[in-house]
Amino acid sequence: MAVVSAASLVASALTRRCVTRSIRLARYSSSSSNSSSSSPSTSSFPPSTSPSTPSKSPTPSEDLYDGTWEDSVDFAIRTFDELPHRLFGINQHMIINHELKEALRLMLRQFNAPIVYCFAYGSGVFPQQASSSDQQPKSPRSVHSRPPEALIRAQGSSPRMIDFIFGVSHMQHWHSVNMRQHPHHYSAVASLGSGFVSRVQRWGAGVYFNPYVDVNGMLIKYGVTSIDNLVDDLSTWQNLYLAGRLQKPVKILRDHPRVRLANQHNLIAALRTALLLLPAEFDEGQLYATIAGLSYLGDPRMALPTEDRSKIANMVCHNAVHFRRLYAPLIRTLPNVVYLQGPVRFDDQAWLLDPRADTRLRQDMDPVRRANMVRRLPGRFRARLYHRYRKEFGVTDDDDDGGDDDSGIEKTVAPTASFQGGPFDRRIASDDPQRLHRLIRLVVRQTVNWPSTAQSVKGLLMGGWQRSWRYLGDKFAKWRAGRDKRDNKG
């Protein structure tokens, strides 16, 4: 009940805030659609892929919202042609202002080291709060040395550092090339060489960050990870560090077929996990807040004065349109969830671009259907949940719990050929809702805690004293601003 209550409180806060929220988001998305002819997305939903992306054309009989691709997924694909269809995963491509998108892409061209996948994320690209009269405006040049006009318009009086994740094929080679071109991006610790940096990168969540770097007049922070590590986290939820970031709206600047496929698996897994935590009826705000909050469970920054406690509510409130673009097509693929406001048309721009449209949904609470959702959770995460419930139910490794192979606890995390929930999955799905919610949250917290903690410590050690102190100062300032804002409202 704690999960449902928390989600309800967030949804209530969203309703109050979104009523007075600026319609600028809808206008911005609409104007961006008109100016994004070369964007990976068009103004219709779902948008089309980039013409430069080779892939199969959908046949007239092809259902773009068919979810059967999960039954035979292969995360080792090499080309976009191997995706289920041409429009597969296009919901991952958020529409932002065309000029801003091109400015971000131009920044990427300043790196000689090959970047095969990249996304920009966070409040630097997707604002998480509206400008208020009591907020002291800042000049864009207080953060960025030579910000492009598109960035000035996008960030307004609240300029922020822009966050990126770079996916690369060979970590040590990438750092070797990048160190020669941009030695000032690295701290003194990195003088030990690219081999040392690539080994350190494997600690925690497998990401190496260079913060407070000026590229093309923009202040950025970029994290480097291998494509293999990224795909592994997206497909198995090994640590939910990168997967958690991609469960929220991001702007993909360079795409990769393996990542697109694995991320679609990640997104629908986040949707299923949220459904297991929600009641029979809920609204979009509750759904998106539950999804957005998953990766913050167990994050040590949320227990320290380094993150705004209203972060999740702000994120969902001011990016409802982006969350809808990301998850509405996936909701349509699930047989156990329906929109209550009549049939929803995904080419209905009035609904898609309306930040105040908090549509209600209903899910089927039948244990068999919910057991199927448990069975389809990412492998390593599902194994941890099984392990936790084995203790709760007193099931041992020798117990078959029902007489067939599907009923017991899996000994491995390898993909299974059957996605139909067995007796053990049905026991989990039929469990007391309070205990089910508590254990899912516990498993998420255990999944996130150690990698996130190790990643934070690694960032402070490898970032250098000056950058680390600046980072902590910025985080504390955000936390204090959020606290003061809540106190003023209270």
PEVENWO-V140243 format. One line per field, one symbol per residue. ss: DSSP state (H for helix, E for strand, - for the rest). psi: psi as a letter, one per 30 degrees, with the letter a starting at -180 (. if undefined). A space follows every 50 residues. Layout:
ss->???
psi->???
This chain:
ss->-HHHHHHHHHHHHHHHHHHH---HHHHHHHHHHH---------------- -----------------HHHHH-------HHH-------HHH-----HHH HHHHHHHH--------EEEEE------------------HHH------HH HHHHH------EEEEEEE--HHHHHHHHHHH-HHH--HHHHH-HHHHHHH H------EEEEEEEE--EEEEEEEEEHHHHHHHHHH-----HHHHH---- EEEE--HHHHHHHHHHHHHHHHHHHHH---EEEHHHHHHHHHHH-----H HHH-------HHHHHHHH-HHHHHHHHHHHHHH---EEE---------HH HH-------EEEE---HHHHHHHHH---HHHHHHHHHHHHHHH------- ----------------------HHHHHHH---HHHHHHHHHHHHHHHHHH HHHHHHHHHHHH--HHHHHHHHHHHHHHHHHHHHHHHHH-
psi->feeeeeeeeeeeeeeeefegkkgeeeeeeeeeefghfglflaflkklllk ffjklkkklefkjfgkgffffhkjgglflffflelegkgfffjkklkeee eeeeeeeeffkekkjfkkkklaffejkgklklfgkjkkkeffekeiklee eeeefbgiklkkklkkklejeeeeeeeeeeeifffllfefffleeeeeee eflbggkkkjlhkjkhgkklkkkklleeeeeeeeffhefgeeeeefflkl jkfklkeeeeeeeeeeefeeeeeeefflaeklleeeeeeeeffeffkfjf ffflhfkkfgeeeeeeegheeeeeeefeeeeffkfgklkfhakkkggjee eegjffiikllkkkgkeeeeeeeeeglkeeeeeeeeeefeeefhklffkf hfglfffakkflgkklfkgkkaeeeeeefflkeeeeeeeeeeeeeeeeee eeeeeeeeeeeffleeeeeeeeeeeeeeeeeeeeeeeee.
